[in-house]
Amino acid sequence: MQKGIGAVCLVAALWLLWRGHDVAGSIGSQFTQAFTGAPMGKATHYYLAGVAMGLLGGFLIFWQRK
């Protein structure tokens, strides 16, 4: 059960990272960054959530309960 949840978390992490990459390349994000100089907010949130979900999934798959 634990490895199944970990696998689902890894799939969700890949989707979040892909979605962040997609949002970062959008016209609206590039327009905002060009005029305000601010980093890409929504894309950064997707990236951070993807990394966190990936770490959780890896932990669930490789951590052995005793």
KOLGUTI-382976 format. One record per atom (N, C-alpha, C, O): residue in three letters; chain; atom name; x, y, z. Coordinates in Angstrom, 1 decimal. Layout:
! KOLGUTI-382976
<vodren: ala, drenlum: A, marse: CA, xx: X, yy: Y, zz: Z>
...
//
This chain:
! KOLGUTI-382976
<vodren: met, drenlum: A, marse: N, xx: 0.8, yy: -1.2, zz: 0.0>
<vodren: met, drenlum: A, marse: CA, xx: 0.0, yy: 0.0, zz: 0.0>
<vodren: met, drenlum: A, marse: C, xx: 0.9, yy: 1.3, zz: 0.0>
<vodren: met, drenlum: A, marse: O, xx: 0.6, yy: 2.2, zz: -0.7>
<vodren: gln, drenlum: A, marse: N, xx: 1.9, yy: 1.3, zz: 0.8>
<vodren: gln, drenlum: A, marse: CA, xx: 2.8, yy: 2.4, zz: 0.9>
<vodren: gln, drenlum: A, marse: C, xx: 3.5, yy: 2.7, zz: -0.4>
<vodren: gln, drenlum: A, marse: O, xx: 3.6, yy: 3.9, zz: -0.8>
<vodren: lys, drenlum: A, marse: N, xx: 4.0, yy: 1.6, zz: -1.0>
<vodren: lys, drenlum: A, marse: CA, xx: 4.7, yy: 1.8, zz: -2.3>
<vodren: lys, drenlum: A, marse: C, xx: 3.7, yy: 2.3, zz: -3.4>
<vodren: lys, drenlum: A, marse: O, xx: 4.1, yy: 3.1, zz: -4.3>
<vodren: gly, drenlum: A, marse: N, xx: 2.5, yy: 1.9, zz: -3.4>
<vodren: gly, drenlum: A, marse: CA, xx: 1.5, yy: 2.4, zz: -4.3>
<vodren: gly, drenlum: A, marse: C, xx: 1.2, yy: 3.9, zz: -4.2>
<vodren: gly, drenlum: A, marse: O, xx: 1.1, yy: 4.6, zz: -5.2>
<vodren: ile, drenlum: A, marse: N, xx: 1.1, yy: 4.3, zz: -2.9>
<vodren: ile, drenlum: A, marse: CA, xx: 0.9, yy: 5.7, zz: -2.7>
<vodren: ile, drenlum: A, marse: C, xx: 2.1, yy: 6.5, zz: -3.1>
<vodren: ile, drenlum: A, marse: O, xx: 2.0, yy: 7.6, zz: -3.7>
<vodren: gly, drenlum: A, marse: N, xx: 3.3, yy: 6.0, zz: -2.9>
<vodren: gly, drenlum: A, marse: CA, xx: 4.5, yy: 6.6, zz: -3.3>
<vodren: gly, drenlum: A, marse: C, xx: 4.6, yy: 6.7, zz: -4.8>
<vodren: gly, drenlum: A, marse: O, xx: 5.0, yy: 7.7, zz: -5.3>
<vodren: ala, drenlum: A, marse: N, xx: 4.1, yy: 5.7, zz: -5.5>
<vodren: ala, drenlum: A, marse: CA, xx: 4.1, yy: 5.8, zz: -7.0>
<vodren: ala, drenlum: A, marse: C, xx: 3.2, yy: 6.8, zz: -7.5>
<vodren: ala, drenlum: A, marse: O, xx: 3.5, yy: 7.5, zz: -8.4>
<vodren: val, drenlum: A, marse: N, xx: 2.0, yy: 6.9, zz: -6.9>
<vodren: val, drenlum: A, marse: CA, xx: 1.0, yy: 8.0, zz: -7.2>
<vodren: val, drenlum: A, marse: C, xx: 1.6, yy: 9.3, zz: -7.0>
<vodren: val, drenlum: A, marse: O, xx: 1.4, yy: 10.3, zz: -7.8>
<vodren: cys, drenlum: A, marse: N, xx: 2.4, yy: 9.5, zz: -5.9>
<vodren: cys, drenlum: A, marse: CA, xx: 3.0, yy: 10.8, zz: -5.6>
<vodren: cys, drenlum: A, marse: C, xx: 4.0, yy: 11.1, zz: -6.6>
<vodren: cys, drenlum: A, marse: O, xx: 4.2, yy: 12.3, zz: -7.0>
<vodren: leu, drenlum: A, marse: N, xx: 4.8, yy: 10.1, zz: -7.1>
<vodren: leu, drenlum: A, marse: CA, xx: 5.8, yy: 10.4, zz: -8.1>
<vodren: leu, drenlum: A, marse: C, xx: 5.2, yy: 10.8, zz: -9.4>
<vodren: leu, drenlum: A, marse: O, xx: 5.7, yy: 11.7, zz: -10.1>
<vodren: val, drenlum: A, marse: N, xx: 4.1, yy: 10.2, zz: -9.8>
<vodren: val, drenlum: A, marse: CA, xx: 3.4, yy: 10.6, zz: -11.0>
<vodren: val, drenlum: A, marse: C, xx: 2.8, yy: 12.0, zz: -10.9>
<vodren: val, drenlum: A, marse: O, xx: 2.9, yy: 12.8, zz: -11.8>
<vodren: ala, drenlum: A, marse: N, xx: 2.3, yy: 12.3, zz: -9.7>
<vodren: ala, drenlum: A, marse: CA, xx: 1.8, yy: 13.7, zz: -9.5>
<vodren: ala, drenlum: A, marse: C, xx: 2.9, yy: 14.7, zz: -9.5>
<vodren: ala, drenlum: A, marse: O, xx: 2.7, yy: 15.8, zz: -10.0>
<vodren: ala, drenlum: A, marse: N, xx: 4.1, yy: 14.3, zz: -9.0>
<vodren: ala, drenlum: A, marse: CA, xx: 5.2, yy: 15.2, zz: -9.0>
<vodren: ala, drenlum: A, marse: C, xx: 5.6, yy: 15.5, zz: -10.5>
<vodren: ala, drenlum: A, marse: O, xx: 6.0, yy: 16.6, zz: -10.8>
<vodren: leu, drenlum: A, marse: N, xx: 5.7, yy: 14.5, zz: -11.3>
<vodren: leu, drenlum: A, marse: CA, xx: 6.0, yy: 14.7, zz: -12.7>
<vodren: leu, drenlum: A, marse: C, xx: 5.0, yy: 15.6, zz: -13.4>
<vodren: leu, drenlum: A, marse: O, xx: 5.4, yy: 16.4, zz: -14.2>
<vodren: trp, drenlum: A, marse: N, xx: 3.7, yy: 15.4, zz: -13.1>
<vodren: trp, drenlum: A, marse: CA, xx: 2.7, yy: 16.3, zz: -13.7>
<vodren: trp, drenlum: A, marse: C, xx: 2.9, yy: 17.7, zz: -13.2>
<vodren: trp, drenlum: A, marse: O, xx: 2.8, yy: 18.6, zz: -14.0>
<vodren: leu, drenlum: A, marse: N, xx: 3.2, yy: 17.9, zz: -11.9>
<vodren: leu, drenlum: A, marse: CA, xx: 3.3, yy: 19.3, zz: -11.4>
<vodren: leu, drenlum: A, marse: C, xx: 4.6, yy: 19.9, zz: -12.0>
<vodren: leu, drenlum: A, marse: O, xx: 4.5, yy: 21.1, zz: -12.3>
<vodren: leu, drenlum: A, marse: N, xx: 5.6, yy: 19.2, zz: -12.2>
<vodren: leu, drenlum: A, marse: CA, xx: 6.8, yy: 19.8, zz: -12.8>
<vodren: leu, drenlum: A, marse: C, xx: 6.6, yy: 20.1, zz: -14.2>
<vodren: leu, drenlum: A, marse: O, xx: 7.0, yy: 21.2, zz: -14.7>
<vodren: trp, drenlum: A, marse: N, xx: 5.9, yy: 19.2, zz: -15.0>
<vodren: trp, drenlum: A, marse: CA, xx: 5.5, yy: 19.5, zz: -16.3>
<vodren: trp, drenlum: A, marse: C, xx: 4.6, yy: 20.7, zz: -16.4>
<vodren: trp, drenlum: A, marse: O, xx: 4.8, yy: 21.6, zz: -17.3>
<vodren: arg, drenlum: A, marse: N, xx: 3.7, yy: 20.8, zz: -15.5>
<vodren: arg, drenlum: A, marse: CA, xx: 2.7, yy: 21.9, zz: -15.5>
<vodren: arg, drenlum: A, marse: C, xx: 3.5, yy: 23.3, zz: -15.2>
<vodren: arg, drenlum: A, marse: O, xx: 3.2, yy: 24.3, zz: -15.8>
<vodren: gly, drenlum: A, marse: N, xx: 4.4, yy: 23.2, zz: -14.3>
<vodren: gly, drenlum: A, marse: CA, xx: 5.2, yy: 24.4, zz: -14.0>
<vodren: gly, drenlum: A, marse: C, xx: 6.0, yy: 24.9, zz: -15.2>
<vodren: gly, drenlum: A, marse: O, xx: 6.1, yy: 26.0, zz: -15.5>
<vodren: his, drenlum: A, marse: N, xx: 6.6, yy: 23.9, zz: -15.9>
<vodren: his, drenlum: A, marse: CA, xx: 7.3, yy: 24.2, zz: -17.1>
<vodren: his, drenlum: A, marse: C, xx: 6.4, yy: 24.8, zz: -18.2>
<vodren: his, drenlum: A, marse: O, xx: 6.8, yy: 25.8, zz: -18.9>
<vodren: asp, drenlum: A, marse: N, xx: 5.2, yy: 24.3, zz: -18.3>
<vodren: asp, drenlum: A, marse: CA, xx: 4.2, yy: 24.8, zz: -19.2>
<vodren: asp, drenlum: A, marse: C, xx: 3.8, yy: 26.3, zz: -18.9>
<vodren: asp, drenlum: A, marse: O, xx: 3.7, yy: 27.1, zz: -19.8>
<vodren: val, drenlum: A, marse: N, xx: 3.6, yy: 26.5, zz: -17.6>
<vodren: val, drenlum: A, marse: CA, xx: 3.1, yy: 27.8, zz: -17.1>
<vodren: val, drenlum: A, marse: C, xx: 4.3, yy: 28.8, zz: -17.3>
<vodren: val, drenlum: A, marse: O, xx: 4.0, yy: 30.0, zz: -17.6>
<vodren: ala, drenlum: A, marse: N, xx: 5.5, yy: 28.4, zz: -17.1>
<vodren: ala, drenlum: A, marse: CA, xx: 6.7, yy: 29.3, zz: -17.2>
<vodren: ala, drenlum: A, marse: C, xx: 6.8, yy: 29.8, zz: -18.6>
<vodren: ala, drenlum: A, marse: O, xx: 7.3, yy: 30.9, zz: -18.8>
<vodren: gly, drenlum: A, marse: N, xx: 6.5, yy: 29.0, zz: -19.6>
<vodren: gly, drenlum: A, marse: CA, xx: 6.6, yy: 29.4, zz: -21.0>
<vodren: gly, drenlum: A, marse: C, xx: 5.4, yy: 30.1, zz: -21.5>
<vodren: gly, drenlum: A, marse: O, xx: 5.4, yy: 30.4, zz: -22.7>
<vodren: ser, drenlum: A, marse: N, xx: 4.4, yy: 30.4, zz: -20.7>
<vodren: ser, drenlum: A, marse: CA, xx: 3.2, yy: 31.0, zz: -21.3>
<vodren: ser, drenlum: A, marse: C, xx: 3.4, yy: 32.5, zz: -21.6>
<vodren: ser, drenlum: A, marse: O, xx: 4.4, yy: 33.1, zz: -21.0>
<vodren: ile, drenlum: A, marse: N, xx: 2.6, yy: 33.0, zz: -22.4>
<vodren: ile, drenlum: A, marse: CA, xx: 2.8, yy: 34.4, zz: -22.8>
<vodren: ile, drenlum: A, marse: C, xx: 2.5, yy: 35.4, zz: -21.6>
<vodren: ile, drenlum: A, marse: O, xx: 3.3, yy: 36.3, zz: -21.5>
<vodren: gly, drenlum: A, marse: N, xx: 1.5, yy: 35.1, zz: -20.8>
<vodren: gly, drenlum: A, marse: CA, xx: 1.3, yy: 35.9, zz: -19.7>
<vodren: gly, drenlum: A, marse: C, xx: 2.4, yy: 36.0, zz: -18.7>
<vodren: gly, drenlum: A, marse: O, xx: 2.7, yy: 37.0, zz: -18.2>
<vodren: ser, drenlum: A, marse: N, xx: 3.0, yy: 34.8, zz: -18.5>
<vodren: ser, drenlum: A, marse: CA, xx: 4.2, yy: 34.8, zz: -17.5>
<vodren: ser, drenlum: A, marse: C, xx: 5.3, yy: 35.6, zz: -18.1>
<vodren: ser, drenlum: A, marse: O, xx: 6.0, yy: 36.3, zz: -17.3>
<vodren: gln, drenlum: A, marse: N, xx: 5.6, yy: 35.4, zz: -19.4>
<vodren: gln, drenlum: A, marse: CA, xx: 6.7, yy: 36.1, zz: -20.0>
<vodren: gln, drenlum: A, marse: C, xx: 6.5, yy: 37.6, zz: -20.0>
<vodren: gln, drenlum: A, marse: O, xx: 7.4, yy: 38.4, zz: -19.8>
<vodren: phe, drenlum: A, marse: N, xx: 5.2, yy: 38.0, zz: -20.2>
<vodren: phe, drenlum: A, marse: CA, xx: 4.8, yy: 39.4, zz: -20.2>
<vodren: phe, drenlum: A, marse: C, xx: 5.0, yy: 40.1, zz: -18.9>
<vodren: phe, drenlum: A, marse: O, xx: 5.5, yy: 41.2, zz: -18.7>
<vodren: thr, drenlum: A, marse: N, xx: 4.6, yy: 39.3, zz: -17.8>
<vodren: thr, drenlum: A, marse: CA, xx: 4.7, yy: 39.8, zz: -16.5>
<vodren: thr, drenlum: A, marse: C, xx: 6.2, yy: 40.0, zz: -16.1>
<vodren: thr, drenlum: A, marse: O, xx: 6.6, yy: 41.0, zz: -15.5>
<vodren: gln, drenlum: A, marse: N, xx: 7.0, yy: 39.0, zz: -16.4>
<vodren: gln, drenlum: A, marse: CA, xx: 8.4, yy: 39.0, zz: -16.1>
<vodren: gln, drenlum: A, marse: C, xx: 9.1, yy: 40.1, zz: -16.8>
<vodren: gln, drenlum: A, marse: O, xx: 10.0, yy: 40.8, zz: -16.3>
<vodren: ala, drenlum: A, marse: N, xx: 8.7, yy: 40.4, zz: -18.1>
<vodren: ala, drenlum: A, marse: CA, xx: 9.4, yy: 41.4, zz: -18.9>
<vodren: ala, drenlum: A, marse: C, xx: 9.2, yy: 42.8, zz: -18.3>
<vodren: ala, drenlum: A, marse: O, xx: 10.1, yy: 43.6, zz: -18.3>
<vodren: phe, drenlum: A, marse: N, xx: 7.9, yy: 43.1, zz: -17.8>
<vodren: phe, drenlum: A, marse: CA, xx: 7.6, yy: 44.4, zz: -17.4>
<vodren: phe, drenlum: A, marse: C, xx: 7.8, yy: 44.7, zz: -15.9>
<vodren: phe, drenlum: A, marse: O, xx: 8.1, yy: 45.8, zz: -15.5>
<vodren: thr, drenlum: A, marse: N, xx: 7.7, yy: 43.7, zz: -15.1>
<vodren: thr, drenlum: A, marse: CA, xx: 7.9, yy: 43.9, zz: -13.7>
<vodren: thr, drenlum: A, marse: C, xx: 9.2, yy: 43.4, zz: -13.2>
<vodren: thr, drenlum: A, marse: O, xx: 9.7, yy: 43.8, zz: -12.1>
<vodren: gly, drenlum: A, marse: N, xx: 9.8, yy: 42.5, zz: -13.9>
<vodren: gly, drenlum: A, marse: CA, xx: 11.1, yy: 41.9, zz: -13.4>
<vodren: gly, drenlum: A, marse: C, xx: 10.9, yy: 40.9, zz: -12.3>
<vodren: gly, drenlum: A, marse: O, xx: 11.9, yy: 40.4, zz: -11.8>
<vodren: ala, drenlum: A, marse: N, xx: 9.7, yy: 40.6, zz: -11.9>
<vodren: ala, drenlum: A, marse: CA, xx: 9.4, yy: 39.7, zz: -10.9>
<vodren: ala, drenlum: A, marse: C, xx: 9.6, yy: 38.3, zz: -11.4>
<vodren: ala, drenlum: A, marse: O, xx: 9.3, yy: 38.0, zz: -12.5>
<vodren: pro, drenlum: A, marse: N, xx: 10.0, yy: 37.4, zz: -10.5>
<vodren: pro, drenlum: A, marse: CA, xx: 10.1, yy: 36.0, zz: -10.9>
<vodren: pro, drenlum: A, marse: C, xx: 8.7, yy: 35.4, zz: -11.2>
<vodren: pro, drenlum: A, marse: O, xx: 7.7, yy: 35.9, zz: -10.7>
<vodren: met, drenlum: A, marse: N, xx: 8.7, yy: 34.3, zz: -11.9>
<vodren: met, drenlum: A, marse: CA, xx: 7.4, yy: 33.7, zz: -12.2>
<vodren: met, drenlum: A, marse: C, xx: 6.8, yy: 33.0, zz: -11.0>
<vodren: met, drenlum: A, marse: O, xx: 7.2, yy: 32.0, zz: -10.6>
<vodren: gly, drenlum: A, marse: N, xx: 5.7, yy: 33.7, zz: -10.5>
<vodren: gly, drenlum: A, marse: CA, xx: 5.1, yy: 33.2, zz: -9.2>
<vodren: gly, drenlum: A, marse: C, xx: 4.4, yy: 31.9, zz: -9.3>
<vodren: gly, drenlum: A, marse: O, xx: 4.7, yy: 31.0, zz: -8.6>
<vodren: lys, drenlum: A, marse: N, xx: 3.5, yy: 31.8, zz: -10.3>
<vodren: lys, drenlum: A, marse: CA, xx: 2.7, yy: 30.5, zz: -10.4>
<vodren: lys, drenlum: A, marse: C, xx: 3.6, yy: 29.4, zz: -10.8>
<vodren: lys, drenlum: A, marse: O, xx: 3.4, yy: 28.3, zz: -10.3>
<vodren: ala, drenlum: A, marse: N, xx: 4.5, yy: 29.6, zz: -11.7>
<vodren: ala, drenlum: A, marse: CA, xx: 5.4, yy: 28.5, zz: -12.1>
<vodren: ala, drenlum: A, marse: C, xx: 6.2, yy: 28.0, zz: -11.0>
<vodren: ala, drenlum: A, marse: O, xx: 6.5, yy: 26.8, zz: -10.8>
<vodren: thr, drenlum: A, marse: N, xx: 6.7, yy: 28.9, zz: -10.2>
<vodren: thr, drenlum: A, marse: CA, xx: 7.5, yy: 28.6, zz: -9.0>
<vodren: thr, drenlum: A, marse: C, xx: 6.7, yy: 27.7, zz: -8.0>
<vodren: thr, drenlum: A, marse: O, xx: 7.3, yy: 26.8, zz: -7.4>
<vodren: his, drenlum: A, marse: N, xx: 5.5, yy: 28.0, zz: -7.9>
<vodren: his, drenlum: A, marse: CA, xx: 4.7, yy: 27.2, zz: -7.0>
<vodren: his, drenlum: A, marse: C, xx: 4.5, yy: 25.8, zz: -7.5>
<vodren: his, drenlum: A, marse: O, xx: 4.6, yy: 24.9, zz: -6.7>
<vodren: tyr, drenlum: A, marse: N, xx: 4.3, yy: 25.7, zz: -8.8>
<vodren: tyr, drenlum: A, marse: CA, xx: 4.2, yy: 24.3, zz: -9.4>
<vodren: tyr, drenlum: A, marse: C, xx: 5.5, yy: 23.6, zz: -9.2>
<vodren: tyr, drenlum: A, marse: O, xx: 5.5, yy: 22.4, zz: -8.8>
<vodren: tyr, drenlum: A, marse: N, xx: 6.7, yy: 24.3, zz: -9.4>
<vodren: tyr, drenlum: A, marse: CA, xx: 8.0, yy: 23.6, zz: -9.3>
<vodren: tyr, drenlum: A, marse: C, xx: 8.2, yy: 23.2, zz: -7.8>
<vodren: tyr, drenlum: A, marse: O, xx: 8.6, yy: 22.0, zz: -7.6>
<vodren: leu, drenlum: A, marse: N, xx: 7.9, yy: 24.0, zz: -6.9>
<vodren: leu, drenlum: A, marse: CA, xx: 8.1, yy: 23.7, zz: -5.5>
<vodren: leu, drenlum: A, marse: C, xx: 7.2, yy: 22.5, zz: -5.0>
<vodren: leu, drenlum: A, marse: O, xx: 7.6, yy: 21.6, zz: -4.3>
<vodren: ala, drenlum: A, marse: N, xx: 6.0, yy: 22.6, zz: -5.5>
<vodren: ala, drenlum: A, marse: CA, xx: 5.0, yy: 21.5, zz: -5.1>
<vodren: ala, drenlum: A, marse: C, xx: 5.5, yy: 20.2, zz: -5.8>
<vodren: ala, drenlum: A, marse: O, xx: 5.4, yy: 19.1, zz: -5.2>
<vodren: gly, drenlum: A, marse: N, xx: 6.0, yy: 20.2, zz: -7.0>
<vodren: gly, drenlum: A, marse: CA, xx: 6.5, yy: 19.0, zz: -7.7>
<vodren: gly, drenlum: A, marse: C, xx: 7.7, yy: 18.4, zz: -7.0>
<vodren: gly, drenlum: A, marse: O, xx: 7.8, yy: 17.2, zz: -6.9>
<vodren: val, drenlum: A, marse: N, xx: 8.6, yy: 19.3, zz: -6.6>
<vodren: val, drenlum: A, marse: CA, xx: 9.8, yy: 18.7, zz: -5.8>
<vodren: val, drenlum: A, marse: C, xx: 9.4, yy: 18.1, zz: -4.5>
<vodren: val, drenlum: A, marse: O, xx: 9.8, yy: 17.1, zz: -4.1>
<vodren: ala, drenlum: A, marse: N, xx: 8.5, yy: 18.8, zz: -3.8>
<vodren: ala, drenlum: A, marse: CA, xx: 8.0, yy: 18.3, zz: -2.5>
<vodren: ala, drenlum: A, marse: C, xx: 7.3, yy: 17.0, zz: -2.7>
<vodren: ala, drenlum: A, marse: O, xx: 7.5, yy: 16.0, zz: -1.9>
<vodren: met, drenlum: A, marse: N, xx: 6.4, yy: 16.9, zz: -3.7>
<vodren: met, drenlum: A, marse: CA, xx: 5.7, yy: 15.6, zz: -3.9>
<vodren: met, drenlum: A, marse: C, xx: 6.6, yy: 14.5, zz: -4.4>
<vodren: met, drenlum: A, marse: O, xx: 6.5, yy: 13.4, zz: -4.0>
<vodren: gly, drenlum: A, marse: N, xx: 7.7, yy: 14.9, zz: -5.2>
<vodren: gly, drenlum: A, marse: CA, xx: 8.6, yy: 13.9, zz: -5.6>
<vodren: gly, drenlum: A, marse: C, xx: 9.4, yy: 13.3, zz: -4.4>
<vodren: gly, drenlum: A, marse: O, xx: 9.7, yy: 12.1, zz: -4.3>
<vodren: leu, drenlum: A, marse: N, xx: 9.8, yy: 14.2, zz: -3.5>
<vodren: leu, drenlum: A, marse: CA, xx: 10.6, yy: 13.8, zz: -2.3>
<vodren: leu, drenlum: A, marse: C, xx: 9.7, yy: 12.9, zz: -1.4>
<vodren: leu, drenlum: A, marse: O, xx: 10.1, yy: 11.8, zz: -0.9>
<vodren: leu, drenlum: A, marse: N, xx: 8.4, yy: 13.2, zz: -1.3>
<vodren: leu, drenlum: A, marse: CA, xx: 7.5, yy: 12.4, zz: -0.5>
<vodren: leu, drenlum: A, marse: C, xx: 7.3, yy: 11.0, zz: -1.1>
<vodren: leu, drenlum: A, marse: O, xx: 7.3, yy: 10.0, zz: -0.5>
<vodren: gly, drenlum: A, marse: N, xx: 7.1, yy: 11.0, zz: -2.5>
<vodren: gly, drenlum: A, marse: CA, xx: 7.0, yy: 9.8, zz: -3.2>
<vodren: gly, drenlum: A, marse: C, xx: 8.2, yy: 8.9, zz: -3.1>
<vodren: gly, drenlum: A, marse: O, xx: 8.1, yy: 7.7, zz: -2.8>
<vodren: gly, drenlum: A, marse: N, xx: 9.4, yy: 9.5, zz: -3.2>
<vodren: gly, drenlum: A, marse: CA, xx: 10.6, yy: 8.7, zz: -3.1>
<vodren: gly, drenlum: A, marse: C, xx: 10.8, yy: 8.2, zz: -1.7>
<vodren: gly, drenlum: A, marse: O, xx: 11.2, yy: 7.0, zz: -1.5>
<vodren: phe, drenlum: A, marse: N, xx: 10.4, yy: 9.0, zz: -0.7>
<vodren: phe, drenlum: A, marse: CA, xx: 10.5, yy: 8.5, zz: 0.7>
<vodren: phe, drenlum: A, marse: C, xx: 9.6, yy: 7.4, zz: 0.9>
<vodren: phe, drenlum: A, marse: O, xx: 10.0, yy: 6.4, zz: 1.6>
<vodren: leu, drenlum: A, marse: N, xx: 8.4, yy: 7.5, zz: 0.4>
<vodren: leu, drenlum: A, marse: CA, xx: 7.4, yy: 6.4, zz: 0.7>
<vodren: leu, drenlum: A, marse: C, xx: 7.8, yy: 5.1, zz: 0.0>
<vodren: leu, drenlum: A, marse: O, xx: 7.5, yy: 4.0, zz: 0.5>
<vodren: ile, drenlum: A, marse: N, xx: 8.4, yy: 5.2, zz: -1.2>
<vodren: ile, drenlum: A, marse: CA, xx: 8.8, yy: 4.0, zz: -1.9>
<vodren: ile, drenlum: A, marse: C, xx: 10.0, yy: 3.3, zz: -1.3>
<vodren: ile, drenlum: A, marse: O, xx: 10.1, yy: 2.1, zz: -1.1>
<vodren: phe, drenlum: A, marse: N, xx: 11.0, yy: 4.1, zz: -0.9>
<vodren: phe, drenlum: A, marse: CA, xx: 12.3, yy: 3.5, zz: -0.5>
<vodren: phe, drenlum: A, marse: C, xx: 12.4, yy: 3.4, zz: 1.0>
<vodren: phe, drenlum: A, marse: O, xx: 13.4, yy: 2.7, zz: 1.5>
<vodren: trp, drenlum: A, marse: N, xx: 11.6, yy: 4.0, zz: 1.8>
<vodren: trp, drenlum: A, marse: CA, xx: 11.7, yy: 3.8, zz: 3.3>
<vodren: trp, drenlum: A, marse: C, xx: 11.0, yy: 2.5, zz: 3.7>
<vodren: trp, drenlum: A, marse: O, xx: 9.9, yy: 2.3, zz: 3.3>
<vodren: gln, drenlum: A, marse: N, xx: 11.7, yy: 1.7, zz: 4.4>
<vodren: gln, drenlum: A, marse: CA, xx: 11.2, yy: 0.4, zz: 4.9>
<vodren: gln, drenlum: A, marse: C, xx: 10.8, yy: 0.5, zz: 6.3>
<vodren: gln, drenlum: A, marse: O, xx: 11.5, yy: 0.9, zz: 7.2>
<vodren: arg, drenlum: A, marse: N, xx: 9.5, yy: 0.1, zz: 6.5>
<vodren: arg, drenlum: A, marse: CA, xx: 9.0, yy: 0.1, zz: 7.9>
<vodren: arg, drenlum: A, marse: C, xx: 9.5, yy: -1.2, zz: 8.5>
<vodren: arg, drenlum: A, marse: O, xx: 9.7, yy: -2.2, zz: 7.9>
<vodren: lys, drenlum: A, marse: N, xx: 9.7, yy: -1.1, zz: 9.8>
<vodren: lys, drenlum: A, marse: CA, xx: 10.2, yy: -2.3, zz: 10.6>
<vodren: lys, drenlum: A, marse: C, xx: 9.2, yy: -2.8, zz: 11.5>
<vodren: lys, drenlum: A, marse: O, xx: 9.4, yy: -3.8, zz: 12.2>
//
